[in-house]
Amino acid sequence: VRCKKLRRFVKRFLRDKRAITPVLSHLLLTVVAVAIMSIATSATFVITTNLRETMGERVIVEDVWFNSAAGTVDVYMRNVGKADIQVSGVYVNHVGQSFNGPFHLEINEHGWLRIAFSWSSGEAYYIDIVTTRGTHVASYYKAP
Amino acid sequence: MLQAITRRLKPFKRNRRGISTVIVVMLSLVLIVIIVGNVFLWSYQMNQIDWEKMQEKVDIVNAQFVNDTWAQNPTAYALRGSTSWVSGDILDLAADDDVYMTFRSYSSGTASSYFVDNDLSNVDSSSDKGTQSNFTAQQYGPDSIYDTLTEENTAAASNVTLINAESFEGPWPPTGWSETGAWNRENNQAYAGIYSADFDGGSGLAGVLTTPDLDTSDSTAIYVDFWYRDDGSEPGEFVLQYYDGFSWDTVSDLGATLLEGQWLHYQETVTDSQYFKSDFRIRWSTNTNYYNDVVYVDLVTVTKETGQTNYELDLEAQWTNVDYTQANEELSIYVNTGSNSHSLDATGGYMLIGDGTPDWGSTTGTISFWIQWDTVANRPWGQHDNMEARFSGTNLVLDWGGTSALTSSTSFTAGRWYFIAIVWNQYTDDLYLYVGDQDNPPSLDAYNNAWTGTVSTLGVTQNNFMASRGGLNPTDGHGDDLRYWDIDRSLAEIQSDYNVELSGSETNLRSYFKLNNNFDDAGPDNNDGSGVSGYSFSSDVPFGLSSTENLRVDVWTGAAWQNIFTDLTNGWNNVSVSSYLTSSTFTIRFKGSAETSDSIQDSWNIDVALLRAWIDEYTTEVEFTGLSNVEEWTQLEWATNVGWTTGSVNVALQLYNFTLDGYPTSGNGYMTYTSDSSPNVDETISQTISTNPTDFRNATGYWKMKIKGTKTGTTQFDLNADWIEIREARLGTLVTFENRGSLTSHIVSLWVNNSTSHERYRMNFFIAPGETTSYFNNNIVLPAGTYMLKVSTERGNTAVFSEG
């Protein structure tokens, strides 16, 4: 039966009196459609990857040391998430501060983030650390 | 429902807008599904992590500084090397109280032995004098295999004419000569002069022409020279005979010559010592049966080579690769000077082996003995009528598992020492007879390689020596050195010891009778024998009589010989040669002590010649063990307080490292020092180990240590151990955690903070839900004053503990 159908299709195709233009137009449309979908697929991959990394970002602060000797606030951070992180900004009481950047932590990596901030003993500070993907690690810490 | 879907698809099927629309729609749907699916899964995963973090709860229950110490003393000891315990108890090591445990040192010097290398040297450009039987024997042992050094006669020989060209020209018979029968002087035939001695034959006529007694006892050779003529005698009718002091031996059948009717020249040099007697004689013996069996003898000259006897020994031996750098160097020579003092002299009597019942009929065996017959006859040994030796004429016949199993080819004569060895093997059907004598080593005399006899099942009638089974046919003469082995010895084995006395403990030697004035059996069978009727012990022995002359040993100094032994004695002879051993080559010579006018040929048996080099040193070595514990030590201190009864002992202290499975030779667990130069000074030595101290105990807490003291010299010394202790310590922080959550927590870090420092310690352990556990870390030092401990889990939770 399939063989008959195929022969009928070929026969009809060969007897088609219409010109080549419609065929070409179909082909071109198909190519354009495939290209568009490829771009869409790539975009989807990029978007989903970023989305996954953003969702998988987890950073904790193990320790905060108001280091009187160095005159800094040292924050010991550990990456407990599923993606590498990079600190893009540090805010103390909502004011951006300089730090030992670029500060990058791979998965399960840990280390000191040293914030150049002149703190005062007994004061409480709201320290907000922001990653490049926008994750905030923020809390109040009181200087000893 | 199905119809509704079909209806919906029909317009789609009829749609003319093409496949591109379909692709776009389908792929869009797929992408949407992927994006949504992933977002959902990731969200779930991260929520799970966040949820677990929320569920986790770990607390620090307590934190405290730990300072635990333990100390132990040894509970047992083991002596190493040949160290010996002298006094004291292991409990005496518990305190430094001058109550000691004492151990005695042993000689630990390392020695090297160098057997002599060769006998080829000639450092003094003087040729060797004397002979060696088996130099190789000096290079092994002592093993009772000897190199026999025998003196050589170095004096020039001189000839003495005993009968000077006797041509029978004078009165008949010549002075001192004797004749019987038809011997006479006639002038019908003569080789020299007018007359000759002749014998006119005839039926049944016999006679002998005999020379005077010729004293050849001091001879080294006899030259016999005469002319004879056989005018018709047959073989055996005209023979030449020599007298050996006991009997006449036929030495030549002159009648057997085919050159009849002419003068023939007979010349012989006699070197067989049996004819070196004071009454040596020569005779021509005739026994004719026909009238024309006429023989003549003329121009008889007999000369002996004698006189100038001077036996000397001068044999070099050399070492070529000796360590000459040692403090002590000694030449050692093992000698068997010979102790064969007696033989059994049987005169109608014989010897009973044991009580007569010892059965020497093993499946393989060797019976050997020395014997000198007074008369060649009767039976020298036997235990059964099918296991005995007997004579047939002058040939020895072995009835061995049957009658006449083997007959000697040697025709034995009286007055001469013979060595006889009978060897049999029932498995291989071999029966051997080896014969030697006082001048010649044993050799194969007769052999039956198809011997089918059996002696192992015969049993014993009576085991006798110098007679057979029950004293049958005792033979008169001397017997010596009777041996029975339960193996078939090879000729080489027999030759190696046939002329030396054995100890009796040689392998496979069962019975051994030295017959040195007794019938003791020196072998393991211990079948001491006894004598029956006429016998005595005689000092006439075939070998091994102790030399009367001293054997000296000289060492070559490079320019001359220096004497180091004036007389080698039986056994080991040792002498220091440190002052002479100045290079790797060392040469000695064996020298007879009497080197002029020495008329006695001596010989000496050298078993071993070797050089020994060593260092004098004494060592004490004791290993102590004790039991500690299996706590987490952070530090180990081990200490000893010991003294030595001599000064300046080199001491090594070692604590066993169970991880390395050995005593360290450097670093932790190893201490060395030289003790005080004065004796009996107690010194405390200790070492503190902070790195891996637990390596120095086993899984159950046992430790062991070794004290070794060494000192070069000849002074033996003692170790006085007063106090030995191992002290362990555990210093650090013990933090107790409690997991109050529902999940197992992984602790990854611990913070110790105060105002001046924030210290992070890496941790790696798990706490099950509900568990309380302690964590000890000797690196954590809690600060004084106020501090805070903070622990962090892998999920990112923290717990805090404050103090002060």
Interface residues (C-beta under 8 A of the other chain):
Chain A: H26 L29 T30 V32 A33 V34 I36 M37 A40 T41 T44 I47 T48 L51 R52 M55 G56 R58 I60 E62 D63 W65 S68 A69 D74 Y76 R78 V80 K82 H110 P144
Chain B: G18 I19 S20 T21 I23 V24 L27 S28 L31 I34 I35 N38 V39 W42 S43 Q45 M46 I49 D50 V748 S749 W751 N753 S755 T756 H758 R760 K790 S792 E794 R795 G796 T798
